[in-house]
Amino acid sequence: METSAILVSNTLGTSMGDFLSDSSGLGYAGAALLVVGLLMVLVALMKVPTVPNVALFWIAFVLTRPLGATAGDFLTKPVAKGGLDLGTLGSSLVLLVVLFGMTTYAHVRERRSEAAQAQPAEVSRRAG
C-alpha cells in the first residue's frame, strides 16, 4: 500500500511542479515560492488539533516533489528562461550549503534547549 502511495505522490508532485513552472505563468521562482508558502500553511495547521497529522504528512510529502522540481529548475535553467544557470554542480553546492546550514541551526537549537533544561530553576527571594 505504501509503495503505491509513494509512487502516486511522486508522479503527482513532479507533474504538479512541471505544470507550475512551465504552464502556470509563475515561472520557476514563483512556483517554488508558492509551494514553500503552501508548506508554511501546513506547518501552521500542525497547531490545529482537528487537522489529522496523517493528512498533513501526505500533503507535505506530495508538496516536496514540486518544490524539488521547481527549485531545481530555478537553480539550473538558463537566465533567459528564468533560472539562475548554476548548472548541476553549482546547484548541488547551493543545496549542500542549505543542508549544512539547516542541520547546524537544528543542532544549535537542540543544544540550547538541552542547556536551558539542565539549569536549575532560579528561586527568587524577597528581602524581608
C-alpha positions in Angstrom: 0.0 0.0 0.0 2.7 2.5 1.0 4.6 1.8 -2.3 1.6 2.7 -4.3 1.1 5.9 -2.3 4.7 6.9 -2.7 4.5 6.2 -6.5 1.4 8.2 -6.9 2.7 11.1 -4.8 6.0 11.2 -6.7 4.2 11.3 -10.0 1.6 13.8 -8.9 4.1 16.0 -7.2 6.6 16.1 -10.1 3.9 16.7 -12.7 2.5 19.5 -10.5 5.9 21.1 -10.3 6.3 20.9 -14.1 2.9 22.5 -14.5 3.5 25.3 -12.0 6.9 26.1 -13.6 6.0 25.8 -17.3 2.3 26.4 -17.7 1.0 28.5 -14.8 2.9 31.7 -15.7 4.6 31.7 -12.3 8.0 30.7 -13.6 10.5 28.7 -11.6 11.0 31.0 -8.7 7.3 31.9 -8.4 6.3 28.3 -8.5 8.9 27.4 -5.8 7.7 30.3 -3.6 4.1 29.2 -4.0 5.0 25.6 -2.9 7.0 27.0 0.1 4.0 29.1 1.0 1.8 26.1 1.0 4.2 24.1 3.1 4.2 27.0 5.6 0.5 26.8 5.8 0.8 23.1 6.6 3.3 24.0 9.4 0.7 26.4 10.8 -2.0 23.7 10.5 0.1 21.4 12.7 -1.1 23.6 15.6 -4.8 23.0 14.8 -5.8 19.9 16.8 -8.7 19.0 14.5 -6.4 18.6 11.4 -5.1 15.0 11.3 -1.3 14.7 11.3 -1.5 11.9 8.7 -3.3 14.2 6.2 -0.7 16.9 6.8 2.1 14.4 6.3 0.9 13.2 3.0 0.1 16.7 1.7 3.6 17.8 2.7 5.1 14.6 1.2 3.4 15.4 -2.1 4.3 19.1 -2.0 8.0 18.4 -1.5 8.1 16.9 -5.0 7.0 20.1 -6.9 9.3 22.1 -4.6 12.2 19.9 -5.7 11.3 20.2 -9.3 10.7 24.0 -9.3 13.6 24.9 -7.1 15.9 22.6 -9.1 14.8 24.1 -12.3 15.2 27.6 -10.9 18.8 26.8 -9.9 19.8 25.0 -13.2 17.9 26.6 -16.0 19.4 29.4 -18.1 18.8 33.0 -17.1 16.9 33.7 -20.3 14.3 31.1 -19.2 14.0 32.5 -15.7 16.6 30.4 -13.9 20.0 31.1 -12.3 22.0 29.0 -14.6 24.1 27.5 -11.9 24.3 24.1 -13.6 24.1 20.8 -11.7 27.4 21.3 -9.8 26.6 24.8 -8.7 23.0 24.0 -7.7 24.3 20.9 -5.8 26.7 23.1 -3.9 23.9 25.6 -3.1 21.7 22.8 -1.8 24.6 21.3 0.2 25.2 24.7 1.9 21.5 24.9 2.7 21.5 21.4 4.1 24.5 22.1 6.3 23.1 25.4 7.4 19.8 23.9 8.4 21.4 21.0 10.1 23.7 23.3 12.0 20.8 25.5 13.0 18.8 22.5 14.3 21.9 21.2 16.2 22.5 24.6 17.9 18.8 24.9 18.8 18.8 21.5 20.3 21.9 22.2 22.3 20.5 25.5 23.6 17.2 23.7 24.6 19.2 21.0 26.5 21.3 23.6 28.2 18.2 25.5 29.3 16.6 22.4 30.7 19.7 21.4 32.6 19.9 24.7 34.5 18.0 24.6 37.8 15.1 27.0 38.2 16.1 30.2 40.0 14.3 30.8 43.2 13.5 34.4 43.8 13.9 35.6 47.4 12.5 38.7 48.8 14.3 40.6 51.4 12.0 40.9 54.3 
